[in-house]
Amino acid sequence: MTLTMKEMDALRAQIDTALVHPGTTGFERQFLAGQKARLDQHGTHAMVTPGQNARIQAICLRAAAHAGTMQSSPGH
């Protein structure tokens, strides 16, 4: 699937957030870093398969949900 510039920018921002999140595993970081590098390298010609997009979204959503629970927990 081809992404618009707006979609690519949003995806990059989600990846950046997940990359620095402490709940993201080493394997997930490696996958996300590779996907981000590929997006950066190919620019407007970047393609993401539905499977890649689903995996990226799942990692980013889990990191965002984990961040939300961390913020609502006392002492964090």
Secondary structure, DSSP 8 states (H G I E B T S, - for coil): -B--HHHHHHHHHHHHHHHH-TTS-HHHHHHHHHHHHHHHHHGGG-B--HHHHHHHHHHHHHHHHHHHHHHHSTT-
